[in-house]
Amino acid sequence: MNKKEQEYKITLNQQDKQLIERVRNGEEQAFEVLFKRYYKNLCVFALRYIPEEDVVEDLVQEMFFKLWDKRSNLFITTSLESYLYRSVHNLAINFLNHEKIKRGYKDKVIQGFKNKLYNDDIAYWEFGLEEVVRKNIEELPERRRKIFKMSRFEELKNHEIAEKLDVSIKTVEAQMTQAIRFLRDKLKDYTP
């Protein structure tokens, strides 16, 4: 690489640093420049993993939304382009893993019907129970509900929840105990 090419590379990095700094400071115009510059290429990149344009567009938009939402904590030490591609890559992999889990569950239910392990009443009960559980979770007090969801749906450990919410581990344990007690009480009469 000759000296002119090196100077050009440095200028591009400086431009990216300035753009990142402007985004970090909440400049919507800078964010728009960033979005327009990378959106299409990131969509094309994500299509390598997920061959559905609508899903890919949603994922890339989600990545930009998260970037804007957490802009004040945006510190990129590698190239901006690498950071954006890595972010989209991670979202695509997470999406595929989630879809794999959903497919596995659906396949299990379908196989159960084929093997006559389930009848319509059992299937209705299973899907009905899930709805009842979700409804009852929403009835929990806000703090307890948040702790319960972090534990059960995000699979965080008690100490991780305590750290994120800036409360003691004992508080998390007490809230989880009360949430489980409440849900057990609400579901005790639920029968298929």
N, C-alpha and C positions, 0 to 999 in steps of 0.2 A: 504494500500500500504506500503510495507516494504521499508527500507532505500535504498536497491539496486535498486528497481523499481523507486524510486524518483530520484536517481542519473542518471538512464538511461533516464528518462523523461527530466531532465535538460540538459543532453548531446544532446538529439534530438533537443530541443529548441535552444541550442547554435549553433548547426549545421545549423539549419534553419536561425538563425540570421546572421551567417557568409555567408550563401548562398545568402540571400537577400542583404546583404551589397556588396557582389561581383557582383551581378546582377546590383545593383544600380550604381556601379562603371563602368559598361559597359563590364564586362567580359563575352564574348560570351560562353565560356566553362561552366561557372556557369549557365547561362541561359539554355544551352543544358541539363545539369544535371537536372535542375528544370523541363524542358519540358518532358524529358524521365521518370522522377519519377512520374509525375502526369497526363500526357496526357491521357493514356488509362482509368484510373479510372474516370477522369472527363468526358470522353465520355460516359462511362457506366452510370454515374450519370445523365447526360443530357438526356439520352434515356428515363428516367422516365417521362420527360416532353414532349419530341419530339421524336416520334418513327421512325425517319428517320435518318439513319446513316450518310448520306452525309451532311445533314443540321447540325447535331450534331458535326461532325468533323469540319465543317466550323466555327461553333460558338466557339468551344473550341480553335481552331487556332486563331480566332479573339481575344479571351480573352488574349491569350499569346502575340499576336501582340501588343495589347494595353498595356499590362504589360511592354513589352520591350520598346515600344515607349515612355512611361511615367516613365521609370525606375528611372530617377533622382529624381522623386517625390514619390518614392515608400517607404512608411513608414507603416509597418504593426505592429500593437500593439497586435493583437490576434495571434492565431497560423497561420502559413503559409497555412496549409491545409484548415482551416476554411475560410480564405480570398479567396483562389482559388475557393472553392466550392460555396461560396456566389457570387463571380463574375460570375461564369457560371450560377448559378441559376438566377441572375438578367438578364443576356443576354437571357436566354431561355424564361423568362417571357416577356421581351420586344419583342422578336421574335413572341411569341404566340399572344400578343396583336396586333402587326402589321398585322399578318396574319388574325386575326379576323376582323380588319377594312377592309382589302382588300376583304375578303370573303363577308362581308356585302355589300360592293359596288357592287361586281359582282352579288350577289343575287338580289340586287335592279334592276340592269340593266336587268338581266334575267327575273325577275318578270315583269318588264315593257314591255319586248317583249311578254311575255305570255299574258299580259293583253292588248296588242296592244296599249300601251301608246307610244311606240317607233316604228318608222319604220326605214328602213335601212338608209335613208337620215339623220334622227335626230341622230342616233347612230354614223354615220360617222362624222357628225358635232361635236358632243360632244368629240369624241376621237381626231378628227382633231384639234379642238380648244385647247385641252390640249397640243398637240404637238407645236402649234403655240405660245402659252403662254410660254412654256419652252424655245423655240428657242429665243424668244424676251428677256426673262430674261437673257439669256447668252450674249446678245448684250449690256447689261448694263455695265458701267465702273466697274472695278474690286471691288473697295471699296463699291460702291452702290449696286452691285449684292450681295456681301457678307452680307451687312446689310439687304437687302431685304429678302434673303434666311433665315437668322437668325430669322427674324421677322415672316415670313410666314410659313416656313417649320419646323423650330425648335421651333416656338411659344414662342420666348423670348420677354419680354417686353423691351421698349426702354431703360430704365435705366440699364437693364441687358446687353443689347448689348453695351451700352456706356461703362459700366464697363469692359466687356470682351475685347473690342477693344481699351480701354483707350482713348476715345474721349468724347466730351460733349453730353448731351442728345439732345441739339439743333442741333448738327451735325447729329445725328441719325434721328431726325425728318425731317430735311431738305433733307437728302438723301432719306428717304422713300417717301416724297412728290414728289421729282423729279422722283423717280423710278415709282411711280404710275401714274404720269402725262405721262411719256414716254410710259408705257404699254397701258394706255387708248388711247393715240394717235395712237399707232401701231395697236390696235385692233378695232378702231372705224369703219373701213370699212369691218370688218369680219362679214359676214352674212352666215347663213346656206343655 
